[in-house]
Amino acid sequence: DSGVTQTPKHLITATGQRVTLRCSPRSGDLSVYWYQQSLDQGLQFLIQYYNGEERAKGNILERFSAQQFPDLHSELNLSSLELGDSALYFCASSPGSGRFAEAFFGQGTRLTVV
Amino acid sequence: KNEVEQSPQNLTAQEGEFITINCSYSVGISALHWLQQHPGGGIVSLFMLSSGKKKHGRLIATINIQEKHSSLHITASHPRDSAVYICAVYGGSQGNLIFGKGTKLSVKP
């Protein structure tokens, strides 16, 4: 158990809908990272938050947004969903602000858009 | 061409064999990471390297910065090592994390 909790584990929704994925980092970790893993693209870095502020942005679509709350949990919001958004979404956390320190991954949320 | 290339894509080994997975990258990097993804989907960070060699149990990771190449070795492989091993580098024009496509390892008893 990495100590990073992601909910829900599975999500099935229709095209055009909006969903929110939640991540609780390890106790004491200030950085949260979001990644997308699709069959054709593999793993891709989406965005990083550090202590409530956006620190780095990767290949995140404009339809997607994220935030980190004062209690350090983070949410990834995906809107106007398309079939191609079906993927595994991972959250990771680390103590520091570096782009990828020794990060600890959650179990992922499997999103299926139908 | 992908900025991070892994080989082989798939690897089947017998229990006890010595395993090598390779990673080559074409961008300047500040660090390289090896990740393990289990069949259930969970990801574990194995190593973070910026030079030299690191060892943890039966796993050894090496990196040659000049040659832009890293290897992950597994000694005395075991069926529980069966997983996808992913190489990732922190580099490129935006300095983001760039992932290889992964190597799927299957160790037979």
Backbone of each chain as ProteinMPNN parsed JSONL, in Angstrom:
{"seq_chain_A": "DSGVTQTPKHLITATGQRVTLRCSPRSGDLSVYWYQQSLDQGLQFLIQYYNGEERAKGNILERFSAQQFPDLHSELNLSSLELGDSALYFCASSPGSGRFAEAFFGQGTRLTVV", "coords_chain_A": {"N_chain_A": [[0.844, -1.2, 0.0], [0.708, 2.076, -1.048], [-0.027, 4.358, 0.244], [-1.26, 6.373, -1.057], [-4.402, 7.38, -2.045], [-6.916, 6.767, -4.352], [-10.014, 7.651, -5.695], [-13.02, 7.301, -7.691], [-12.412, 3.719, -8.074], [-13.23, 2.59, -10.438], [-14.992, 3.906, -13.231], [-17.712, 4.508, -15.205], [-19.012, 6.246, -17.867], [-20.967, 8.432, -19.981], [-20.418, 9.802, -23.3], [-19.745, 13.295, -23.531], [-20.313, 13.885, -20.923], [-19.342, 14.946, -17.539], [-16.78, 14.292, -15.207], [-15.321, 13.726, -11.95], [-12.27, 13.0, -10.556], [-10.665, 11.786, -7.671], [-7.939, 12.333, -5.419], [-6.064, 11.398, -2.656], [-3.175, 12.316, -1.119], [-0.127, 10.781, 0.23], [0.366, 10.988, 3.75], [1.693, 14.044, 4.717], [2.923, 14.532, 2.266], [3.44, 17.027, -0.141], [3.286, 17.447, -2.842], [1.308, 16.658, -5.675], [0.743, 14.624, -8.435], [-0.685, 14.118, -11.64], [-1.434, 11.574, -13.973], [-2.076, 10.149, -17.193], [-2.943, 7.071, -18.59], [-3.239, 5.559, -21.532], [-4.186, 3.057, -23.959], [-3.043, 3.445, -26.489], [-1.326, 5.656, -26.228], [0.25, 5.235, -24.019], [1.774, 6.037, -20.831], [1.242, 9.347, -19.732], [2.258, 12.489, -18.543], [0.206, 14.724, -16.848], [-0.368, 16.965, -15.035], [0.997, 18.864, -12.281], [0.644, 19.633, -8.857], [1.711, 21.632, -6.158], [1.568, 22.067, -2.844], [-0.906, 23.329, -3.055], [-0.667, 24.958, -5.268], [-0.405, 25.23, -8.84], [2.275, 23.576, -10.349], [3.578, 22.398, -12.523], [2.842, 21.704, -15.938], [1.677, 19.328, -18.207], [0.768, 17.305, -20.907], [-2.026, 18.154, -20.865], [-5.405, 18.355, -21.639], [-7.538, 21.115, -22.637], [-10.092, 20.662, -21.803], [-9.809, 19.405, -19.491], [-9.195, 19.838, -16.016], [-7.568, 20.653, -12.927], [-7.204, 20.716, -9.359], [-5.763, 21.519, -6.172], [-6.529, 21.132, -2.854], [-6.774, 22.905, 0.368], [-6.401, 20.869, 2.307], [-4.705, 19.267, 1.025], [-5.604, 17.233, -0.64], [-6.418, 16.264, -4.0], [-8.211, 17.017, -6.988], [-9.171, 15.878, -10.177], [-10.736, 17.124, -12.884], [-12.719, 16.162, -15.543], [-14.166, 17.095, -18.498], [-16.823, 17.315, -20.98], [-16.619, 14.739, -22.107], [-14.954, 12.395, -24.239], [-14.819, 9.461, -26.346], [-12.161, 8.772, -26.608], [-11.04, 9.555, -24.243], [-11.112, 7.536, -22.516], [-9.303, 5.716, -20.224], [-6.645, 4.826, -17.927], [-6.268, 6.658, -15.036], [-3.812, 7.999, -13.12], [-2.705, 9.038, -9.929], [-0.032, 10.499, -8.175], [2.115, 11.055, -5.36], [4.52, 13.122, -3.653], [7.037, 14.184, -1.279], [8.424, 16.606, -1.829], [8.914, 19.461, -4.057], [9.92, 18.84, -6.501], [9.837, 17.791, -9.942], [9.553, 15.041, -10.282], [10.125, 13.351, -7.82], [10.969, 10.766, -5.537], [8.329, 9.293, -6.132], [5.079, 8.226, -5.054], [2.62, 6.076, -6.095], [-0.909, 6.028, -6.619], [-3.577, 3.562, -6.924], [-4.945, 3.99, -9.198], [-7.601, 5.208, -11.35], [-9.928, 3.734, -13.331], [-11.284, 4.882, -16.175], [-14.038, 4.643, -18.226], [-15.461, 5.635, -21.154], [-18.484, 5.683, -22.743]], "CA_chain_A": [[0.0, 0.0, 0.0], [1.573, 3.257, -1.201], [-0.508, 5.457, 1.065], [-1.988, 7.302, -1.921], [-5.733, 6.83, -2.261], [-7.661, 7.334, -5.465], [-11.407, 7.221, -5.827], [-13.353, 5.885, -7.534], [-11.508, 2.796, -8.77], [-13.782, 2.417, -11.778], [-16.013, 4.895, -13.56], [-18.245, 4.377, -16.557], [-19.87, 7.387, -18.117], [-21.288, 8.617, -21.395], [-19.776, 10.933, -23.967], [-20.315, 14.598, -23.218], [-20.482, 14.065, -19.48], [-18.226, 15.478, -16.747], [-16.488, 13.464, -14.033], [-14.276, 14.213, -11.049], [-11.45, 11.967, -9.94], [-10.128, 12.313, -6.417], [-6.68, 11.756, -4.961], [-5.55, 11.79, -1.339], [-1.753, 11.959, -1.101], [0.427, 10.248, 1.474], [0.443, 11.97, 4.817], [2.907, 14.854, 4.698], [3.37, 14.854, 0.912], [2.885, 18.297, -0.604], [3.108, 17.412, -4.298], [0.424, 15.667, -6.29], [0.916, 14.545, -9.882], [-1.712, 13.345, -12.343], [-0.991, 10.947, -15.206], [-3.071, 9.41, -17.967], [-2.386, 5.922, -19.301], [-4.147, 4.975, -22.509], [-3.575, 1.924, -24.659], [-2.223, 3.849, -27.625], [-0.338, 6.682, -25.883], [1.055, 4.915, -22.847], [1.655, 6.972, -19.72], [1.56, 10.747, -20.027], [2.151, 13.41, -17.424], [-0.828, 15.737, -17.08], [-0.22, 18.189, -14.261], [1.506, 18.729, -10.914], [0.359, 20.671, -7.877], [2.555, 21.623, -4.97], [1.044, 22.87, -1.746], [-2.07, 24.109, -3.477], [-0.45, 25.75, -6.482], [0.036, 24.501, -10.016], [3.735, 23.656, -10.45], [3.999, 22.021, -13.87], [1.749, 21.253, -16.764], [2.108, 18.49, -19.311], [-0.167, 17.175, -22.03], [-3.382, 18.173, -20.34], [-6.347, 19.01, -22.549], [-8.264, 22.252, -22.047], [-11.326, 20.138, -21.202], [-9.435, 18.834, -18.191], [-8.64, 20.79, -15.058], [-7.268, 20.034, -11.637], [-6.917, 21.633, -8.264], [-5.34, 20.911, -4.917], [-7.238, 21.824, -1.788], [-5.941, 23.166, 1.559], [-6.027, 19.646, 3.018], [-3.759, 18.671, 0.069], [-6.16, 16.3, -1.602], [-6.512, 16.87, -5.317], [-9.263, 16.53, -7.871], [-8.989, 16.056, -11.619], [-12.04, 17.257, -13.503], [-12.702, 15.879, -16.975], [-15.479, 17.495, -18.997], [-17.125, 17.049, -22.398], [-15.852, 13.514, -22.32], [-14.965, 11.732, -25.539], [-14.434, 8.051, -26.246], [-10.706, 8.701, -26.485], [-10.605, 9.87, -22.884], [-11.089, 6.279, -21.753], [-7.909, 5.474, -19.848], [-6.346, 4.749, -16.497], [-5.748, 7.935, -14.533], [-3.049, 7.787, -11.897], [-2.24, 10.135, -9.109], [1.136, 10.163, -7.372], [2.483, 12.14, -4.45], [5.881, 13.126, -3.125], [7.166, 15.231, -0.254], [8.987, 17.866, -2.287], [8.324, 20.157, -5.193], [10.543, 18.403, -7.745], [8.877, 17.258, -10.91], [9.323, 13.625, -10.018], [11.004, 12.825, -6.79], [10.594, 9.377, -5.306], [6.883, 9.447, -6.008], [4.288, 7.061, -4.682], [1.448, 6.071, -6.961], [-2.176, 5.413, -6.249], [-3.945, 2.378, -7.709], [-5.516, 4.426, -10.457], [-9.04, 5.194, -11.639], [-10.167, 3.321, -14.714], [-12.419, 5.604, -16.747], [-14.558, 4.14, -19.502], [-16.451, 6.531, -21.746], [-19.249, 4.896, -23.722]], "C_chain_A": [[0.88, 1.251, 0.0], [1.183, 4.39, -0.265], [-1.237, 6.519, 0.271], [-3.334, 6.661, -2.268], [-6.422, 7.546, -3.4], [-9.078, 6.773, -5.457], [-12.057, 7.932, -6.994], [-12.327, 5.006, -8.239], [-11.938, 2.608, -10.216], [-14.886, 3.446, -11.986], [-16.432, 4.665, -15.011], [-19.214, 5.519, -16.768], [-20.062, 7.566, -19.625], [-20.528, 9.803, -21.978], [-20.509, 12.222, -23.645], [-20.456, 14.892, -21.741], [-19.21, 14.638, -18.832], [-18.041, 14.572, -15.538], [-15.394, 14.123, -13.208], [-13.577, 13.023, -10.422], [-10.763, 12.582, -8.726], [-8.864, 11.578, -6.016], [-6.339, 12.299, -3.585], [-4.094, 11.371, -1.266], [-1.352, 11.302, 0.208], [0.483, 11.363, 2.501], [1.774, 12.716, 4.745], [3.405, 15.218, 3.311], [2.665, 16.113, 0.412], [2.619, 18.323, -2.107], [2.158, 16.311, -4.712], [0.609, 15.766, -7.804], [-0.229, 13.731, -10.462], [-1.137, 12.843, -13.664], [-2.163, 10.238, -15.868], [-2.361, 8.253, -18.66], [-3.445, 5.352, -20.228], [-3.404, 3.909, -23.287], [-2.641, 2.393, -25.767], [-1.125, 4.838, -27.261], [0.583, 6.282, -24.747], [0.817, 5.938, -21.756], [2.04, 8.381, -20.155], [1.348, 11.583, -18.776], [1.125, 14.488, -17.761], [-0.512, 17.036, -16.354], [0.313, 17.868, -12.871], [1.041, 19.912, -10.078], [1.286, 20.504, -6.692], [1.965, 22.587, -3.964], [-0.045, 23.846, -2.216], [-1.901, 24.893, -4.765], [0.011, 24.865, -7.637], [1.531, 24.69, -10.192], [4.219, 23.347, -11.862], [2.811, 21.477, -14.629], [2.32, 20.455, -17.919], [1.066, 18.484, -20.401], [-1.615, 17.135, -21.56], [-4.283, 18.97, -21.267], [-7.045, 20.167, -21.833], [-9.557, 21.806, -21.386], [-11.073, 19.551, -19.812], [-8.917, 19.951, -17.288], [-8.403, 20.075, -13.744], [-7.127, 21.121, -10.592], [-6.464, 20.832, -7.056], [-5.895, 21.776, -3.792], [-6.334, 22.042, -0.565], [-5.559, 21.91, 2.338], [-5.124, 18.758, 2.163], [-4.344, 17.587, -0.825], [-6.353, 17.029, -2.926], [-7.663, 16.244, -6.085], [-8.895, 16.836, -9.317], [-10.376, 16.04, -12.243], [-11.912, 17.065, -15.015], [-14.088, 16.2, -17.511], [-15.596, 17.222, -20.495], [-16.41, 15.788, -22.86], [-16.058, 12.921, -23.701], [-14.529, 10.279, -25.337], [-12.934, 7.901, -25.996], [-10.178, 9.062, -25.114], [-10.601, 8.625, -21.992], [-9.634, 5.903, -21.488], [-7.846, 5.179, -18.356], [-5.757, 6.09, -16.089], [-5.09, 7.674, -13.178], [-2.737, 9.109, -11.23], [-0.997, 9.633, -8.369], [1.423, 11.324, -6.439], [3.936, 12.008, -4.027], [6.019, 14.277, -2.139], [7.54, 16.598, -0.815], [8.304, 18.419, -3.513], [8.913, 19.723, -6.523], [9.542, 17.717, -8.644], [8.58, 15.79, -10.656], [10.365, 13.136, -9.059], [10.673, 11.345, -6.646], [9.088, 9.367, -5.048], [6.208, 8.123, -5.697], [2.957, 7.145, -5.419], [0.226, 5.478, -6.27], [-2.475, 4.242, -7.178], [-4.624, 2.738, -9.026], [-7.035, 4.4, -10.476], [-9.187, 4.814, -13.098], [-11.444, 3.983, -15.208], [-12.789, 4.984, -18.092], [-15.646, 5.087, -19.972], [-17.163, 5.759, -22.857], [-20.186, 5.793, -24.535]], "O_chain_A": [[1.683, 1.465, 0.908], [1.985, 5.288, -0.01], [-1.777, 7.464, 0.845], [-3.382, 5.522, -2.734], [-6.507, 8.774, -3.418], [-9.298, 5.582, -5.239], [-11.692, 9.072, -7.281], [-11.454, 5.522, -8.936], [-11.101, 2.482, -11.11], [-15.611, 3.809, -11.059], [-15.599, 4.633, -15.917], [-20.12, 5.742, -15.965], [-19.391, 6.921, -20.43], [-20.062, 10.684, -21.256], [-21.732, 12.241, -23.503], [-20.696, 16.035, -21.354], [-18.17, 14.79, -19.473], [-19.013, 14.137, -14.919], [-14.643, 14.964, -13.701], [-14.213, 12.149, -9.833], [-10.338, 13.737, -8.749], [-8.725, 10.375, -6.234], [-6.325, 13.512, -3.371], [-3.8, 10.178, -1.343], [-2.124, 11.267, 1.166], [0.629, 12.537, 2.158], [2.841, 12.104, 4.717], [4.23, 16.122, 3.176], [1.446, 16.243, 0.528], [1.819, 19.127, -2.586], [2.188, 15.198, -4.187], [0.629, 16.858, -8.372], [-0.69, 12.769, -9.848], [-0.45, 13.573, -14.378], [-3.104, 9.792, -15.211], [-1.297, 8.439, -19.249], [-4.42, 4.744, -19.784], [-2.174, 3.851, -23.285], [-1.573, 1.815, -25.969], [-0.085, 4.863, -27.92], [1.605, 6.933, -24.531], [-0.204, 6.625, -21.746], [3.033, 8.581, -20.854], [0.373, 11.399, -18.047], [1.175, 15.09, -18.834], [-0.4, 18.09, -16.981], [0.12, 16.771, -12.347], [1.047, 21.053, -10.54], [1.604, 19.39, -6.277], [1.878, 23.789, -4.217], [-0.082, 25.012, -1.823], [-2.869, 25.434, -5.299], [0.722, 23.88, -7.438], [2.019, 25.82, -10.189], [5.168, 23.966, -12.343], [1.902, 20.874, -14.059], [3.312, 20.846, -18.533], [0.539, 19.532, -20.777], [-2.338, 16.178, -21.837], [-3.977, 20.104, -21.635], [-7.134, 20.201, -20.606], [-10.069, 22.494, -20.502], [-12.005, 19.247, -19.067], [-8.278, 20.893, -17.755], [-8.974, 19.015, -13.487], [-6.952, 22.297, -10.912], [-6.74, 19.639, -6.933], [-5.742, 22.997, -3.793], [-5.263, 21.443, -0.468], [-4.502, 21.879, 2.969], [-4.818, 17.628, 2.543], [-3.641, 17.068, -1.691], [-6.44, 18.256, -2.966], [-8.034, 15.093, -5.856], [-8.378, 17.907, -9.633], [-11.102, 15.051, -12.137], [-11.104, 17.72, -15.673], [-15.08, 15.645, -17.039], [-14.61, 16.94, -21.176], [-15.699, 15.781, -23.864], [-17.156, 12.936, -24.257], [-13.954, 9.919, -24.31], [-12.501, 7.012, -25.264], [-8.989, 8.892, -24.845], [-10.139, 8.669, -20.852], [-8.834, 5.787, -22.417], [-8.839, 5.267, -17.634], [-4.842, 6.594, -16.74], [-5.721, 7.199, -12.234], [-2.537, 10.138, -11.875], [-0.932, 8.466, -7.985], [1.015, 12.454, -6.705], [4.506, 10.917, -4.043], [5.231, 15.222, -2.153], [7.046, 17.625, -0.349], [7.266, 17.925, -3.952], [8.462, 20.181, -7.573], [8.549, 17.146, -8.193], [7.438, 15.359, -10.813], [11.379, 12.568, -9.462], [10.139, 10.744, -7.578], [8.636, 9.425, -3.905], [6.708, 7.051, -6.037], [2.263, 8.161, -5.367], [0.323, 4.559, -5.457], [-1.715, 3.967, -8.107], [-4.846, 1.871, -9.871], [-7.669, 3.666, -9.718], [-8.649, 5.475, -13.987], [-12.539, 3.691, -14.728], [-11.945, 4.828, -18.974], [-16.632, 5.313, -19.272], [-16.532, 5.251, -23.783], [-20.907, 5.305, -25.405]]}, "seq_chain_B": "KNEVEQSPQNLTAQEGEFITINCSYSVGISALHWLQQHPGGGIVSLFMLSSGKKKHGRLIATINIQEKHSSLHITASHPRDSAVYICAVYGGSQGNLIFGKGTKLSVKP", "coords_chain_B": {"N_chain_B": [[9.944, 9.306, -34.128], [10.084, 7.913, -30.898], [10.893, 9.668, -27.887], [11.806, 8.239, -25.768], [12.87, 5.039, -25.764], [12.204, 1.65, -25.308], [13.501, -1.653, -24.904], [13.411, -5.232, -24.718], [10.041, -5.196, -26.176], [8.37, -7.163, -25.279], [8.989, -9.86, -23.058], [9.802, -13.104, -22.236], [10.68, -15.292, -19.7], [12.373, -17.972, -17.987], [11.952, -19.073, -14.657], [14.472, -18.008, -12.448], [16.244, -17.073, -14.314], [18.505, -14.522, -15.551], [17.62, -11.241, -16.119], [17.467, -8.602, -18.479], [16.489, -5.354, -19.186], [16.248, -2.752, -21.469], [16.722, 0.792, -21.921], [16.659, 3.565, -23.944], [17.257, 6.981, -24.61], [16.554, 10.157, -26.155], [16.745, 12.746, -25.409], [18.082, 15.467, -23.439], [18.568, 14.85, -20.033], [17.689, 15.103, -16.535], [17.187, 13.208, -14.722], [16.412, 9.72, -14.431], [13.884, 7.266, -14.362], [12.801, 4.108, -13.174], [9.924, 2.216, -13.355], [7.49, -0.065, -12.055], [4.757, -1.847, -13.173], [2.093, -3.589, -12.068], [0.069, -6.486, -12.965], [-2.536, -5.886, -12.073], [-2.636, -3.192, -12.4], [-1.516, -1.304, -10.663], [1.147, 0.996, -9.905], [4.575, 1.068, -9.135], [7.333, 2.874, -7.976], [10.56, 2.077, -8.78], [13.33, 2.779, -9.029], [15.219, 5.824, -8.983], [17.479, 7.489, -10.971], [20.432, 9.361, -11.58], [22.997, 9.05, -12.239], [25.493, 6.472, -12.606], [24.909, 3.577, -10.7], [22.347, 1.649, -9.116], [21.161, -0.486, -6.539], [18.704, -2.738, -5.431], [17.764, -5.215, -3.528], [17.09, -7.897, -5.606], [17.151, -6.389, -7.825], [18.791, -4.304, -10.153], [19.829, -1.199, -11.325], [21.242, 0.659, -13.938], [22.891, 3.486, -15.384], [24.07, 5.25, -18.218], [25.082, 8.231, -18.891], [26.43, 9.55, -20.956], [26.05, 7.864, -23.135], [23.351, 7.886, -23.217], [21.632, 5.902, -22.116], [20.038, 3.346, -20.277], [19.846, 0.519, -18.114], [17.849, -2.073, -16.722], [18.257, -4.631, -14.509], [17.342, -7.886, -13.511], [18.074, -10.216, -11.183], [18.107, -13.771, -10.69], [15.342, -14.348, -11.476], [11.816, -14.38, -10.746], [8.478, -15.734, -10.754], [6.824, -13.779, -9.542], [7.939, -11.441, -10.373], [6.8, -10.844, -12.721], [5.486, -8.405, -14.724], [4.852, -5.097, -16.048], [7.509, -3.127, -17.024], [8.558, 0.129, -16.822], [10.299, 2.777, -18.254], [11.198, 6.089, -17.507], [11.918, 9.484, -18.241], [13.043, 12.58, -17.012], [12.974, 15.324, -18.713], [13.618, 16.798, -21.915], [12.057, 19.386, -24.015], [10.142, 20.748, -22.495], [10.692, 19.91, -20.02], [9.234, 17.963, -18.78], [7.975, 14.821, -17.494], [8.745, 12.04, -19.408], [7.61, 9.098, -20.799], [8.582, 5.712, -21.532], [7.269, 3.06, -23.625], [7.064, 0.756, -22.228], [8.051, -2.508, -21.02], [6.901, -5.695, -21.216], [7.135, -8.195, -18.971], [7.237, -11.641, -18.483], [7.565, -14.201, -16.273], [8.114, -17.542, -16.162], [7.279, -20.39, -14.152]], "CA_chain_B": [[10.681, 8.447, -33.198], [9.811, 8.246, -29.514], [12.048, 10.204, -27.171], [12.245, 7.181, -24.862], [12.654, 3.742, -26.393], [12.539, 0.498, -24.473], [13.575, -2.96, -25.559], [12.404, -5.571, -25.714], [8.669, -4.837, -25.811], [7.874, -8.314, -24.526], [10.072, -10.74, -22.646], [9.389, -14.271, -21.468], [11.854, -15.927, -19.119], [12.163, -19.055, -17.031], [12.325, -18.722, -13.281], [15.894, -18.131, -12.155], [17.065, -16.437, -15.344], [18.941, -13.135, -15.41], [16.809, -10.435, -17.049], [17.917, -7.233, -18.757], [15.583, -4.486, -19.949], [17.014, -1.582, -21.88], [16.032, 2.057, -22.162], [17.469, 4.592, -24.601], [16.513, 8.233, -24.707], [17.189, 11.063, -27.106], [16.715, 14.108, -24.882], [18.899, 15.7, -22.262], [17.752, 14.552, -18.864], [18.283, 15.312, -15.221], [16.991, 11.977, -13.952], [15.703, 8.632, -15.115], [13.157, 6.469, -13.388], [12.24, 2.818, -13.543], [8.656, 1.945, -12.682], [6.936, -1.406, -12.241], [3.29, -1.84, -13.166], [1.596, -4.942, -11.865], [-1.091, -6.826, -13.802], [-3.726, -5.204, -11.586], [-2.562, -1.792, -12.823], [-0.796, -0.446, -9.734], [2.505, 1.376, -10.304], [5.537, 1.248, -8.046], [8.588, 3.458, -8.399], [11.653, 1.187, -8.371], [14.588, 3.515, -8.902], [15.464, 7.091, -9.645], [18.923, 7.522, -11.221], [20.992, 10.42, -12.406], [24.316, 8.578, -12.652], [26.0, 5.267, -11.969], [24.224, 2.308, -10.503], [21.645, 1.476, -7.851], [20.756, -1.879, -6.319], [17.725, -2.969, -4.367], [17.443, -6.64, -3.566], [17.514, -8.563, -6.851], [17.06, -5.424, -8.916], [19.934, -3.403, -10.339], [19.631, -0.244, -12.413], [22.448, 1.397, -14.308], [22.674, 4.533, -16.377], [25.237, 5.831, -18.855], [24.584, 9.519, -19.354], [27.056, 9.884, -22.248], [25.423, 7.054, -24.177], [21.894, 8.063, -23.104], [21.129, 4.542, -22.028], [19.908, 2.766, -18.938], [19.408, -0.874, -18.078], [17.308, -2.629, -15.484], [18.572, -6.049, -14.428], [16.721, -8.668, -12.441], [18.801, -11.472, -10.98], [17.302, -14.878, -10.15], [13.957, -13.92, -11.69], [10.766, -15.155, -10.083], [7.167, -15.388, -11.345], [6.229, -12.553, -8.995], [8.523, -10.3, -11.089], [6.013, -10.62, -13.929], [4.899, -7.066, -14.665], [5.354, -4.197, -17.082], [8.555, -2.25, -16.495], [8.477, 1.368, -17.591], [11.384, 3.734, -18.087], [10.703, 7.457, -17.687], [12.975, 10.465, -18.066], [12.637, 13.948, -16.753], [13.792, 16.098, -19.632], [12.913, 17.325, -23.074], [11.941, 20.845, -24.135], [9.313, 21.297, -21.424], [11.166, 19.392, -18.748], [8.245, 17.091, -18.149], [8.313, 13.408, -17.445], [8.449, 11.356, -20.668], [7.593, 7.665, -20.505], [8.681, 4.697, -22.56], [6.032, 2.287, -23.81], [7.055, -0.34, -21.272], [8.45, -3.87, -21.369], [6.068, -6.666, -20.495], [7.934, -9.353, -18.562], [6.519, -12.796, -17.948], [8.511, -15.191, -15.769], [7.418, -18.827, -16.019], [7.873, -21.249, -13.108]], "C_chain_B": [[10.37, 8.894, -31.774], [11.079, 8.743, -28.843], [12.614, 9.195, -26.189], [11.867, 5.839, -25.481], [13.071, 2.637, -25.441], [12.626, -0.757, -25.319], [13.936, -4.02, -24.534], [11.013, -5.081, -25.279], [8.054, -5.906, -24.938], [9.03, -9.245, -24.23], [9.49, -11.88, -21.81], [10.64, -14.975, -20.978], [11.437, -17.084, -18.224], [12.627, -18.589, -15.652], [13.815, -18.965, -13.062], [16.789, -17.428, -13.156], [17.41, -14.996, -14.964], [18.254, -12.32, -16.513], [17.463, -9.072, -17.246], [16.882, -6.53, -19.615], [16.329, -3.195, -20.22], [16.141, -0.372, -22.152], [17.013, 3.027, -22.791], [16.63, 5.842, -24.764], [17.29, 9.217, -25.563], [17.243, 12.501, -26.611], [17.696, 14.227, -23.717], [18.038, 15.515, -21.03], [18.461, 14.945, -17.586], [18.105, 14.081, -14.343], [16.228, 10.97, -14.782], [15.078, 7.752, -14.045], [12.766, 5.13, -13.984], [11.011, 2.568, -12.67], [8.235, 0.511, -12.977], [5.422, -1.316, -12.149], [2.798, -3.27, -13.124], [0.382, -5.207, -12.733], [-2.381, -6.153, -13.349], [-3.748, -3.729, -11.919], [-1.757, -0.896, -11.916], [0.641, -0.205, -10.175], [3.355, 1.602, -9.066], [6.801, 1.855, -8.634], [9.717, 2.589, -7.867], [12.93, 1.955, -8.078], [14.453, 4.894, -9.52], [16.974, 7.244, -9.74], [19.291, 8.8, -11.932], [22.407, 10.062, -12.85], [24.573, 7.228, -12.005], [25.018, 4.113, -11.882], [23.518, 2.311, -9.155], [21.186, 0.032, -7.756], [19.748, -1.935, -5.193], [17.281, -4.405, -4.456], [17.988, -7.279, -4.832], [17.481, -7.62, -8.057], [18.28, -4.519, -8.941], [19.61, -2.486, -11.507], [20.925, 0.503, -12.659], [22.078, 2.465, -15.326], [24.013, 5.021, -16.9], [24.779, 7.119, -19.517], [25.145, 9.866, -20.736], [26.384, 9.134, -23.391], [23.904, 7.172, -24.176], [21.202, 6.705, -23.058], [21.079, 4.092, -20.581], [19.46, 1.318, -19.066], [18.856, -1.213, -16.702], [17.575, -4.125, -15.524], [17.805, -6.674, -13.274], [17.497, -9.973, -12.327], [17.866, -12.506, -10.369], [15.815, -14.568, -10.255], [12.963, -14.924, -11.109], [9.428, -14.796, -10.732], [6.547, -14.113, -10.787], [6.845, -11.29, -9.597], [7.742, -9.979, -12.362], [5.238, -9.313, -13.796], [5.342, -6.317, -15.912], [6.341, -3.25, -16.424], [8.658, -1.035, -17.42], [9.648, 2.273, -17.22], [10.798, 5.132, -18.325], [11.849, 8.423, -17.437], [12.362, 11.828, -17.831], [13.531, 14.805, -17.63], [12.963, 16.605, -20.789], [12.727, 18.83, -22.995], [11.129, 21.465, -22.999], [9.733, 20.793, -20.052], [10.183, 18.51, -18.033], [8.723, 15.651, -18.166], [7.849, 12.746, -18.736], [8.622, 9.867, -20.436], [7.904, 6.837, -21.742], [7.386, 3.903, -22.603], [5.949, 1.094, -22.868], [7.528, -1.648, -21.871], [7.625, -4.826, -20.538], [6.889, -7.92, -20.231], [7.026, -10.434, -18.001], [7.554, -13.829, -17.536], [7.738, -16.47, -15.471], [8.083, -19.668, -14.943], [8.537, -22.486, -13.716]], "O_chain_B": [[10.387, 10.086, -31.468], [12.186, 8.314, -29.169], [13.783, 9.287, -25.815], [10.69, 5.547, -25.692], [14.147, 2.68, -24.846], [11.92, -0.905, -26.317], [14.677, -3.749, -23.589], [10.836, -4.612, -24.155], [7.321, -5.619, -23.991], [9.94, -9.404, -25.044], [8.79, -11.658, -20.822], [11.56, -15.227, -21.756], [10.297, -17.16, -17.768], [13.573, -17.813, -15.522], [14.348, -20.006, -13.448], [17.969, -17.206, -12.882], [16.716, -14.35, -14.179], [18.31, -12.677, -17.69], [17.952, -8.465, -16.294], [16.452, -7.051, -20.644], [16.956, -2.619, -19.331], [14.984, -0.491, -22.556], [18.08, 3.285, -22.234], [15.43, 5.766, -25.027], [18.512, 9.131, -25.687], [17.733, 13.382, -27.318], [18.084, 13.235, -23.1], [16.897, 15.977, -20.991], [19.682, 15.101, -17.559], [18.795, 13.929, -13.335], [15.497, 11.321, -15.708], [15.651, 7.523, -12.98], [12.438, 5.039, -15.167], [11.047, 2.687, -11.445], [8.581, -0.051, -14.016], [4.873, -0.785, -11.184], [3.055, -4.059, -14.033], [-0.27, -4.27, -13.193], [-3.244, -5.875, -14.182], [-4.774, -3.072, -11.741], [-1.341, 0.181, -12.341], [1.279, -1.089, -10.747], [2.932, 2.228, -8.094], [7.286, 1.404, -9.672], [9.83, 2.379, -6.659], [13.535, 1.803, -7.016], [13.678, 5.104, -10.453], [17.678, 7.146, -8.735], [18.548, 9.275, -12.791], [22.956, 10.707, -13.744], [23.961, 6.878, -10.996], [24.384, 3.732, -12.867], [24.005, 2.887, -8.182], [20.863, -0.597, -8.764], [19.897, -1.288, -4.156], [16.516, -4.777, -5.346], [19.186, -7.219, -5.105], [17.758, -8.037, -9.182], [18.742, -4.033, -7.909], [19.167, -2.946, -12.559], [21.611, 0.923, -11.728], [21.078, 2.353, -16.034], [24.969, 5.186, -16.143], [24.16, 7.095, -20.581], [24.433, 10.406, -21.583], [26.173, 9.683, -24.472], [23.241, 6.612, -25.049], [20.312, 6.409, -23.855], [21.953, 4.412, -19.775], [18.775, 0.95, -20.02], [19.322, -0.72, -15.675], [17.167, -4.808, -16.463], [17.642, -6.076, -12.211], [17.562, -10.744, -13.283], [16.947, -12.164, -9.624], [15.11, -14.529, -9.246], [13.229, -16.122, -11.001], [9.258, -13.674, -11.21], [5.812, -13.43, -11.5], [6.344, -10.189, -9.368], [7.993, -8.962, -13.008], [4.439, -9.139, -12.875], [6.108, -6.834, -16.725], [6.045, -2.646, -15.394], [8.821, -1.165, -18.633], [9.943, 2.499, -16.047], [9.997, 5.326, -19.239], [12.659, 8.214, -16.534], [11.313, 12.173, -18.375], [14.71, 14.993, -17.329], [11.757, 16.816, -20.662], [13.172, 19.475, -22.046], [11.405, 22.591, -22.587], [9.179, 21.213, -19.036], [10.274, 18.322, -16.82], [9.74, 15.318, -18.774], [6.686, 12.878, -19.117], [9.656, 9.424, -19.937], [7.54, 7.206, -22.858], [6.52, 4.048, -21.74], [4.887, 0.487, -22.723], [7.419, -1.871, -23.077], [7.645, -4.776, -19.308], [7.287, -8.62, -21.163], [6.165, -10.176, -17.16], [8.339, -14.284, -18.368], [6.829, -16.484, -14.64], [9.308, -19.668, -14.824], [9.084, -23.314, -12.987]]}, "name": "protein", "num_of_chains": 2, "seq": "DSGVTQTPKHLITATGQRVTLRCSPRSGDLSVYWYQQSLDQGLQFLIQYYNGEERAKGNILERFSAQQFPDLHSELNLSSLELGDSALYFCASSPGSGRFAEAFFGQGTRLTVVKNEVEQSPQNLTAQEGEFITINCSYSVGISALHWLQQHPGGGIVSLFMLSSGKKKHGRLIATINIQEKHSSLHITASHPRDSAVYICAVYGGSQGNLIFGKGTKLSVKP"}
